[in-house]
Amino acid sequence: MKERNGERANELWSLLNISDGTNCPLYESCHYNNIDNCLSRDIEYGDKMHEFLDNDFLPLPPSDIELPKLPTCMVSSRIFGLVRKLAWSYTKKIGNHELPVPIDAISIVASSQPVEVRLVPLKSAHGAVWRLKDGWVIHLNIKDSSARRRFTLYHELFHILAHCNASPVFKKSPSRREGIFNELLADHFSAIMVMPEEMILQKWTEVKDFRKMAAIFDVPETVAYCGLKYLRLI
């Protein structure tokens, strides 16, 4: 099983190696590249999805706004499946049943890469990652909620893992959408890490309310909503 997990991770990093960070590296051969909400074909959709997850709260009720549909490829395509399996392997390694998922669990995920987390006032970003000679530093916006910082932390951690395992990871095309596909992969990884599927299914039978779920997992409501939609619980 460990060998299979390693092969899947290597496949993911190989795909990121050939990606420009903006478009899916499997676009040409993908079965879903001719349907609505394809992240590479629809110029606007990837931006909308990322902006949606950038919000902490949904209005009351959510039906008052047009929520983005989960792209079919996020549920069914190879590359998102590899990101999910990578996150699952780490949640099993952490072996934690505490909620919310603890921030210090990143020391297990990034065991070979020293990572320091610093709370700093950022003007226009939720977080940033910096490479140092002897490790990494993740900056989290001290002005953000704990829910947002938790999600941002694991988002930035995916970037660190990608940087350490793929080169170059962030080749970017000269467009305003630079790197948006890689950002969505990082969002997907983070969502799985902060809301493990097994724990979602367990808590949902007790709660049946996505806002209460967001509070229990201490994640943004948008992240909780998408996680529950992905599992078809709402």
C-alpha positions in Angstrom: 0.0 0.0 0.0 2.8 2.4 0.9 4.5 1.7 -2.5 1.2 2.4 -4.3 0.7 5.7 -2.5 4.3 6.6 -3.5 3.5 5.8 -7.2 0.4 7.9 -7.1 2.2 10.9 -5.5 5.0 10.6 -8.2 2.3 10.6 -10.9 0.8 13.8 -9.4 4.2 15.5 -9.3 4.9 14.4 -12.9 1.7 16.0 -14.1 2.5 19.2 -12.2 5.9 19.2 -13.9 4.3 19.4 -17.3 1.6 21.9 -16.3 1.8 25.6 -16.9 0.0 26.2 -13.6 -3.0 27.7 -15.4 -4.4 24.8 -17.4 -5.0 21.1 -16.6 -2.1 19.0 -17.9 -4.7 16.3 -18.9 -6.9 18.6 -20.8 -6.2 17.2 -24.3 -7.0 13.6 -23.3 -9.7 14.3 -20.7 -13.2 12.9 -21.2 -14.7 16.0 -19.6 -13.0 18.8 -21.6 -16.1 19.5 -23.7 -18.6 19.9 -20.9 -19.7 22.9 -18.9 -17.5 24.1 -16.1 -14.2 22.6 -17.5 -11.5 24.4 -15.6 -9.3 24.8 -18.7 -11.9 25.4 -21.3 -14.0 28.0 -19.4 -11.8 31.0 -18.9 -14.0 32.5 -16.2 -15.0 29.4 -14.2 -11.7 28.6 -12.4 -11.5 32.2 -11.2 -15.1 32.1 -9.9 -14.5 28.8 -8.1 -11.4 30.2 -6.4 -13.1 33.5 -5.5 -16.0 31.6 -4.0 -13.7 29.6 -1.7 -12.0 32.9 -0.8 -15.1 33.9 1.2 -15.7 32.8 4.8 -19.5 33.0 4.8 -22.5 32.2 2.7 -25.6 34.4 2.8 -28.9 33.3 4.4 -30.2 31.3 2.7 -27.6 30.2 0.2 -30.3 30.0 -2.5 -30.2 33.8 -2.6 -27.0 33.7 -4.7 -25.8 31.6 -7.7 -23.4 29.1 -6.2 -20.8 27.6 -8.5 -21.4 24.0 -9.5 -18.6 21.6 -8.6 -16.8 20.9 -11.9 -17.2 17.3 -13.1 -13.5 16.9 -13.4 -13.0 17.8 -9.7 -15.1 14.7 -8.8 -14.0 12.3 -11.6 -10.7 13.3 -13.2 -7.3 11.7 -12.6 -5.4 14.7 -11.3 -8.0 15.7 -8.7 -8.2 12.1 -7.7 -4.5 12.0 -7.1 -4.7 15.1 -5.0 -7.4 13.5 -2.9 -5.5 10.3 -2.4 -2.4 12.3 -1.4 -4.5 14.1 1.2 -6.1 10.8 2.4 -2.7 9.3 2.9 -1.7 12.2 5.1 -4.9 12.1 7.1 -4.3 8.4 7.8 -0.7 9.1 8.7 -1.9 11.8 11.2 -4.4 9.4 12.6 -6.2 12.2 14.3 -9.8 12.1 15.4 -9.8 15.5 17.1 -11.9 18.3 15.7 -11.1 20.7 14.4 -8.1 19.2 12.7 -5.1 20.6 14.6 -2.8 23.1 12.9 0.3 21.5 14.3 -0.4 18.3 12.2 1.6 19.9 9.4 4.7 18.8 11.2 3.7 15.2 10.3 2.8 16.1 6.7 6.0 18.0 6.1 8.2 15.8 8.3 11.2 16.1 5.9 10.8 19.9 5.5 11.0 22.1 8.5 8.0 24.5 8.3 7.5 27.5 10.6 4.1 29.2 10.8 4.0 33.0 11.5 1.0 35.2 12.0 1.5 38.5 10.3 -0.7 41.4 9.1 -1.1 41.0 5.4 -2.8 43.6 3.3 -4.4 41.7 0.4 -3.7 37.9 0.9 -4.7 35.2 3.3 -1.3 33.6 3.2 2.1 33.2 1.6 4.9 30.7 1.6 8.7 31.5 1.6 11.6 29.2 1.0 14.6 29.7 3.3 18.0 27.9 3.3 17.0 25.6 6.2 13.3 25.2 5.6 10.0 27.0 4.9 7.9 29.8 6.4 4.2 30.1 6.0 2.7 33.5 6.6 -0.9 33.5 7.7 -2.9 36.7 7.9 -3.4 37.5 11.6 -6.5 39.5 10.7 -8.3 36.4 9.3 -10.5 34.1 11.3 -9.1 30.9 12.7 -11.3 29.0 10.2 -9.7 30.9 7.3 -6.2 30.5 8.7 -6.7 26.7 9.0 -7.8 26.4 5.4 -5.0 28.7 4.2 -2.3 26.8 6.1 -3.0 23.5 4.4 -3.4 25.3 1.0 0.1 26.7 1.4 1.4 23.4 2.6 0.3 21.8 -0.7 2.5 24.4 -2.5 5.4 23.4 -0.3 4.9 19.7 -1.1 4.7 20.5 -4.8 7.8 22.7 -4.8 9.7 19.9 -3.1 8.6 17.2 -5.5 8.1 18.8 -8.8 10.3 21.2 -10.8 9.3 23.6 -12.2 5.9 23.6 -10.5 4.8 27.1 -11.2 5.5 27.8 -14.8 2.9 30.4 -15.6 1.4 31.5 -18.9 1.3 35.2 -19.6 -2.4 35.8 -18.7 -4.4 37.2 -15.9 -5.3 33.7 -14.8 -1.7 32.8 -14.0 -1.5 29.7 -11.8 -5.2 29.4 -11.2 -5.3 25.7 -11.8 -2.5 25.1 -9.2 -4.4 27.2 -6.8 -7.6 25.1 -7.2 -5.5 21.9 -6.6 -4.2 23.5 -3.4 -7.7 24.4 -2.4 -8.9 20.8 -3.0 -6.0 19.4 -1.0 -6.7 21.7 1.9 -10.4 21.0 1.9 -9.7 17.2 2.2 -7.2 17.8 5.0 -9.4 20.1 7.1 -12.6 18.1 6.5 -11.6 14.4 6.3 -14.4 12.4 4.6 -14.8 9.8 7.4 -15.3 12.6 10.0 -17.7 14.5 7.7 -19.9 11.4 7.3 -19.9 10.7 11.1 -20.7 14.3 12.1 -23.3 14.9 9.4 -25.6 12.2 10.7 -25.7 14.1 14.0 -25.8 17.7 12.7 -27.5 17.9 9.3 -26.6 21.6 9.0 -23.7 22.9 6.9 -23.2 26.0 9.1 -22.9 23.9 12.2 -20.5 21.6 10.3 -18.3 24.7 9.4 -18.2 25.6 13.1 -17.4 22.1 14.3 -14.5 21.7 11.7 -13.6 25.4 12.1 -13.5 26.0 8.4 -15.0 28.7 6.2 -18.7 28.1 5.4 -17.9 28.0 1.7 -15.4 25.1 2.2 -17.9 23.2 4.4 -20.6 23.7 1.7 -18.4 22.5 -1.1 -17.3 19.5 0.9 -20.9 18.4 1.6 -21.9 19.0 -2.0 -19.0 16.9 -3.2 -20.2 14.0 -1.0 -23.7 14.6 -2.1 -25.0 15.2 1.4 -26.7 18.5 0.4 
